[in-house]
Amino acid sequence: MTDRRTVGVVWSDFGGVLTPPVTQAAERVAAASGVPWPELAAAAEQVAGRLGLHGLGPLELGVLSQREWADRLTACLTTTPRIDLGRWDEHWYADRPVIQDLVDELRRIADHGVPVGLLTNSVAEWEPHRARMLAGQKLFTATVKSHQIRLAKPDPAIFRYADTVLPPPAGQYALLIDDDPTNCAAAEHHGWLTIHHQSPPDTIARLGRIRCTATDTSNCP
């Protein structure tokens, strides 16, 4: 949800916002492994549940290495995978592009004086792929990565932490761009504005309006 309140900081998610939908990456892992995605997802829930977590939480919070997680995941499967799931990252990021038009719009936002940060549920072993994909972009004023601080969206604590890293100016607001509506709801509850990312053209258009209000509201649509 956005409105005419002044945005002082923009935080962007990575996977599913700056890349195509996460479902495409999941489909690649399922195809490479020969294990249907619902079975992989259910096994991941079993691994996470035993640690009091959910989904990819053990990876995103740095509780388990990808190797440890993959070994536990494989033990929960009824289908024998054709690949080593300890190399999950290689398949998750295979041929995965960055949405350059959206990156360019974020850069225009930054060029108009609104700092842009990366706020992402991330995995240590995935970082080299992300660094390669963003090589040369020089876009983010700050980054908040879940595995480094052991906080992940939608935990309200990660938004409080982000406010200490890149606080918006007085009277202005932080904005989160995220493809997960649960994360957007948590950010809004914390007092942030949000864009629930559903397509690059829509998000780019909404960011364009924010960029407009950051310069001259009299000519904004």
Residue pairs with C-beta under 8 A, 6 or more apart in sequence:
1 184
1 188
1 193
1 194
2 175
2 193
2 194
2 195
2 206
2 209
2 210
3 193
4 213
4 217
5 172
5 173
5 193
6 171
6 172
6 173
6 213
6 214
7 114
7 168
7 172
7 173
7 174
7 175
7 193
7 210
7 213
7 214
8 114
8 168
8 169
8 172
8 173
8 174
9 114
9 115
9 116
9 117
9 166
9 167
9 168
9 172
9 173
9 174
9 175
10 106
10 109
10 114
10 115
10 116
10 117
10 174
10 175
10 177
10 207
10 210
11 116
11 117
11 118
11 119
11 144
11 162
11 166
11 174
11 175
11 176
11 177
11 192
12 18
12 106
12 116
12 117
12 118
12 119
12 176
12 177
13 118
13 119
13 120
13 121
13 153
13 176
13 177
13 178
13 179
13 180
13 183
13 197
14 118
14 120
14 122
14 130
15 22
15 25
15 120
15 179
16 22
16 178
16 179
16 180
16 197
17 99
17 102
17 177
17 178
17 179
17 197
17 203
18 98
18 99
18 102
18 103
18 134
19 25
19 96
19 97
19 98
19 99
19 133
20 96
20 97
20 99
21 179
22 179
24 96
25 92
25 93
25 96
26 37
26 40
26 41
27 37
28 91
28 92
28 94
28 95
29 37
29 40
29 88
29 91
29 92
30 36
30 37
30 40
32 82
32 83
32 91
32 94
33 40
33 81
33 82
33 83
33 85
33 91
34 79
34 81
34 82
35 77
35 79
35 81
36 79
39 77
39 78
39 79
40 73
40 77
41 55
42 76
43 73
43 74
43 76
43 77
44 55
44 56
44 73
45 54
45 55
46 76
47 58
47 64
47 69
47 72
47 73
47 76
48 54
48 55
48 56
48 57
48 58
51 57
51 58
51 63
51 64
53 61
53 63
56 121
56 123
57 63
57 152
58 64
58 69
59 66
59 69
59 123
59 125
59 147
60 121
60 122
60 123
60 146
60 147
60 152
61 146
61 147
61 150
61 151
61 152
62 124
62 146
62 147
62 148
62 150
63 150
64 72
65 124
65 125
66 86
66 88
66 89
66 123
66 124
66 125
67 86
70 84
70 85
70 86
70 88
71 86
73 85
74 81
74 85
83 91
88 125
89 123
89 125
89 126
89 129
92 126
92 129
93 126
93 129
93 130
93 133
96 129
96 133
97 133
98 133
98 134
99 200
101 200
101 204
102 200
102 203
102 204
103 134
103 137
103 139
105 203
105 204
105 207
105 208
105 211
106 116
106 139
106 207
107 116
107 137
107 139
108 207
108 211
109 116
109 207
109 210
109 211
109 214
110 116
110 139
110 141
112 211
112 214
112 215
113 214
114 210
114 211
114 214
115 141
115 142
115 166
116 139
116 140
116 141
117 140
117 141
117 142
117 143
117 144
117 162
117 165
117 166
118 140
118 142
118 143
118 144
118 145
119 143
119 144
119 153
119 158
119 162
119 176
120 143
120 144
120 145
120 146
121 146
121 152
121 153
122 130
122 145
122 146
122 147
122 148
123 147
124 147
127 145
141 166
142 165
142 166
144 158
144 161
144 162
144 165
146 152
146 153
146 158
149 158
149 161
151 157
151 158
151 161
152 158
153 178
153 180
153 182
153 183
153 186
153 187
154 180
154 182
154 183
154 185
154 186
154 187
155 186
156 186
156 189
156 190
159 174
159 176
159 186
159 187
159 190
159 192
160 190
162 174
163 174
166 174
168 174
173 191
173 192
173 193
174 187
174 192
174 193
175 192
175 193
175 194
175 195
175 210
176 183
176 184
176 187
176 192
176 193
176 194
176 195
177 194
177 195
177 197
177 203
177 207
178 184
178 187
178 194
178 195
178 196
178 197
179 196
179 197
179 198
181 196
184 194
184 195
184 196
187 194
188 194
195 203
195 206
195 207
197 203
209 220
209 221
212 219
212 220
212 221
213 220
